[in-house]
Amino acid sequence: MTAPATVRRVGERSLLVELADEAAVAALYGWLRERQAGEAPGALDAVEEIVPAARTVLLDGVADIDAVTALLRTARPTAAAATSGPPVEVPTVYDGADLAEVAALWGVSEEAAVRIHTSPAYVVAFCGFAPGFGYLTGLPPRYGVPRRATPRSAVPAGSVALAGPYTGVYPRSSPGGWQLLGRTALTLWDTGREPAALLAPGVRVRFTAVRA
């Protein structure tokens, strides 16, 4: 992997790294977390939080801006770092309101659509939209689907859904325009848990089909 394209200082104690794509973000995020945890040489000193997004990684609460900037400019993380997070299995009942529509977009039966969705190994690329809502990558690009033309006013908590290249699981009931494939009974957001988000950035995810 090439070095980060740009490292910008944000305020007094933060750095923003701008990268070329999601793969580069995932690799750098995993590489930084390894060093933050002291699991690899060149551990980071007193970085309070590391927040990935679609094309950036924010380091907040950086005690030594110059040292961390130098580390970032020389970083050469590999794809292996992107898949080093803990695994989570998401048992899913595939009875979503949009399953038939998604299957039609893919040109397959509903049963085949379930097999397609449960086949990949996913990784939580970043979180957003709502607390505990992870944007999962791993579905092959040819299976990307558009958002619904008219969003729903309320999507049930635990809904497993697709939009563009991402899979997501709604942590609570909220409006949403993603295509609904099914539902899970897992608790996605719990403030009494550390981390509160079950599907935090870097977590590896497998969806498994279960009966209602």
C-alpha positions in Angstrom: 0.0 0.0 0.0 1.2 3.5 -0.8 1.6 6.2 1.9 -1.4 8.2 2.8 -2.1 10.9 0.3 -2.5 13.8 2.7 -2.1 14.3 6.5 -3.8 17.5 7.8 -3.8 19.0 11.2 -7.3 19.7 12.6 -7.4 21.9 15.6 -4.8 21.6 18.3 -4.8 17.8 19.0 -6.3 16.1 15.9 -5.0 14.8 12.5 -7.0 13.9 9.5 -5.6 11.4 7.0 -7.1 11.6 3.5 -6.8 8.3 1.5 -7.6 7.1 -2.0 -10.4 4.6 -1.2 -12.1 2.4 1.4 -9.4 -0.4 1.1 -6.7 2.1 2.0 -8.8 3.4 4.9 -9.4 -0.1 6.3 -5.8 -1.0 6.0 -4.6 2.1 7.8 -7.2 1.9 10.5 -6.3 -1.7 11.3 -2.6 -0.8 11.3 -3.2 2.1 13.7 -5.3 0.0 16.0 -2.6 -2.6 16.2 -0.1 0.0 17.3 -2.5 1.8 19.6 -2.9 -1.5 21.4 0.8 -2.1 21.6 0.5 -5.2 19.4 3.2 -4.1 16.9 6.4 -2.0 16.8 6.0 1.8 16.7 3.1 2.0 19.1 1.1 5.2 19.1 1.4 7.4 22.1 -1.7 8.7 23.8 -4.1 8.9 20.8 -7.6 9.0 22.4 -9.7 8.0 19.4 -9.3 6.7 15.8 -12.3 7.3 13.6 -12.5 5.9 10.1 -14.9 7.2 7.4 -15.3 6.4 3.7 -12.1 8.2 2.6 -10.5 9.5 5.8 -9.2 8.5 9.2 -9.4 11.0 12.0 -7.0 10.7 15.0 -8.3 12.7 17.9 -6.6 13.6 21.2 -3.1 13.3 19.8 -0.5 14.0 22.5 2.5 14.4 20.1 1.3 15.8 16.8 4.8 15.9 15.1 5.6 12.3 16.1 2.3 10.9 14.9 2.4 12.9 11.7 5.9 11.4 10.9 4.6 7.9 11.7 1.6 8.4 9.3 3.8 9.7 6.5 5.9 6.6 6.6 3.1 4.1 7.2 2.9 1.2 4.7 -0.1 -0.9 6.0 -1.2 -4.0 4.1 -4.6 -5.5 3.4 -4.0 -8.0 6.2 -4.3 -5.2 8.8 -7.8 -4.5 7.5 -9.1 -7.9 8.4 -7.6 -8.3 11.9 -10.7 -7.2 13.9 -12.8 -9.5 16.0 -15.5 -11.8 14.3 -19.2 -11.4 14.8 -21.9 -13.7 13.4 -25.3 -12.1 12.5 -28.1 -14.7 12.5 -30.6 -13.3 10.0 -34.2 -14.2 9.1 -34.3 -13.4 5.4 -37.9 -12.2 5.1 -37.4 -8.5 4.3 -39.9 -6.4 2.4 -37.4 -5.8 -0.4 -35.9 -9.3 -0.7 -37.9 -10.0 -3.9 -37.0 -6.7 -5.5 -33.3 -7.2 -4.7 -33.4 -10.7 -6.1 -35.0 -9.3 -9.3 -32.3 -6.7 -9.6 -29.7 -9.5 -9.3 -31.6 -11.7 -11.8 -31.8 -14.6 -9.3 -34.4 -16.3 -7.1 -35.0 -15.2 -3.5 -33.2 -18.3 -2.3 -30.2 -17.5 -4.5 -30.2 -13.9 -3.2 -29.9 -15.2 0.3 -27.0 -17.4 -0.6 -25.3 -14.5 -2.4 -25.7 -12.3 0.7 -24.5 -14.9 3.2 -21.4 -15.9 1.1 -19.0 -13.0 1.6 -16.8 -12.1 4.6 -17.8 -8.6 5.6 -15.8 -5.9 7.4 -17.3 -2.8 9.2 -15.6 0.0 7.2 -17.0 2.8 9.3 -20.0 3.9 11.4 -22.5 6.7 10.8 -26.1 7.7 10.3 -27.1 6.6 13.8 -25.3 5.3 16.8 -24.2 1.7 16.1 -25.0 1.8 12.4 -22.0 0.2 10.6 -21.3 0.4 6.9 -20.2 -3.1 5.9 -18.1 -3.8 2.8 -17.5 -7.2 1.3 -20.4 -7.7 -1.1 -19.0 -7.9 -4.7 -19.6 -4.6 -6.6 -21.9 -6.2 -9.1 -24.5 -6.7 -6.4 -24.7 -3.1 -5.4 -28.3 -1.8 -5.4 -29.9 1.7 -5.4 -31.6 3.1 -2.4 -35.4 3.1 -2.4 -36.9 6.0 -4.4 -39.1 6.8 -1.4 -37.6 6.2 2.0 -39.7 4.5 4.7 -40.7 6.6 7.7 -39.8 3.8 10.1 -37.5 0.8 9.6 -37.6 -1.8 12.4 -34.6 -2.2 14.7 -32.5 -5.1 13.6 -33.3 -4.8 9.9 -30.6 -6.1 7.6 -30.4 -3.9 4.5 -28.5 -2.9 1.4 -27.7 0.4 -0.3 -25.1 0.9 -3.0 -22.0 -1.2 -2.1 -22.9 -1.4 1.6 -24.7 -3.8 3.9 -26.1 -2.3 7.2 -28.1 -3.3 10.2 -30.4 -0.8 11.8 -29.6 -0.5 15.5 -33.0 1.0 16.3 -36.2 2.0 14.6 -35.6 5.0 12.3 -36.5 6.4 8.9 -34.4 4.8 6.1 -34.2 4.3 2.4 -32.1 1.1 2.3 -33.4 -2.1 0.7 -34.6 -4.5 3.4 -33.4 -8.1 3.1 -34.2 -9.5 6.6 -33.9 -9.0 10.3 -31.7 -10.0 13.3 -32.4 -10.2 17.0 -28.9 -9.1 17.9 -28.5 -5.9 20.0 -26.5 -3.6 17.9 -26.1 -0.6 20.3 -25.7 -1.0 24.1 -24.2 1.8 26.1 -23.4 -0.6 28.9 -21.1 -2.6 26.5 -17.5 -1.7 25.5 -17.6 -0.8 22.7 -21.3 0.2 22.7 -21.5 -0.7 19.0 -21.5 -4.4 18.3 -20.5 -3.7 14.7 -17.7 -1.3 15.4 -15.1 -0.3 12.7 -12.8 -3.2 11.9 -15.1 -6.0 13.1 -15.4 -9.0 10.7 -19.0 -10.1 10.0 -20.7 -13.2 8.7 -24.4 -13.3 8.0 -26.1 -16.6 8.5 -29.6 -17.5 7.4 -31.9 -18.8 10.2 -35.6 -19.6 10.4 -38.1 -17.2 12.1 
